């Protein structure tokens, strides 16, 4: 009984997605929007800070360690 439960749940969802009509179109729209949001907009709004401000890997590593270990001044 316990071993067949995951298979039944999988078949339930598989059958539900197979019979969808409007839902398939909505899922396609959601996936396209996510690709645009995370793929395309990342290029324009989130430039690679470390590559543009530091020329070597050692400088990048030093900057990251400094940012992670520095004190904020206010420990309240």
Secondary structure, 3 states (H helix, E strand, C coil): CHHHHHHHHHHHHHHHHHHCCHHHHHHHHHHHHHHHHHHHHHHHHCCCHHHHHCCCHHHHHHHHHHHHHCCCCCCC
